[in-house]
Amino acid sequence: MVAKIKLKKGDKVIVNTGSEKGKKGKILKVDKKSGKVLVEGINVRTKHVKAKKQGQESGIIKSENPIAVSKVNFYCDKCGKGVKLGIKIDENGKKARFCKKCQEIK
C-alpha cells in the first residue's frame, strides 16, 4: 500500500517524537512505498567499516537512516512550529499546499 504523503523533497520538517524530538532538518528523500523520509541530520547512525582491499580506507562512517513520516511535521516559518498541510485548488486548476494554521501557501 502506498502512503498518502504531502511532504516533498526539500521541505523543512520538525521531529515530534522520539530521542530527536524538536530537531529540524530538510528532507533529502521521500519513500512513499514504505512511508518513510530521509531527513538531513536526523536519525544519524555510525558504522565501523574495515578495509577490504589494499587501497580502501577503514574507519567510522556516519549516515542518516529513514524515519517514519508519522514522526515528522512540516515546519512553517511564519507559525514557528510543526503544522499540518492542506491542499487548495487554484482558479487555474493547479493544486497548492497551504499551512492549516496561518493559511499561507507553501
Secondary structure, DSSP 8 states (H G I E B T S, - for coil): --------TT-EEEE-SSTTTT-EEEEEEEETTTTEEEETTSSEEEEEE---SSS---EEEEEE--EEGGGEEEEETTTTEEE-EEEEE-TTS-EEEEETTT--B-
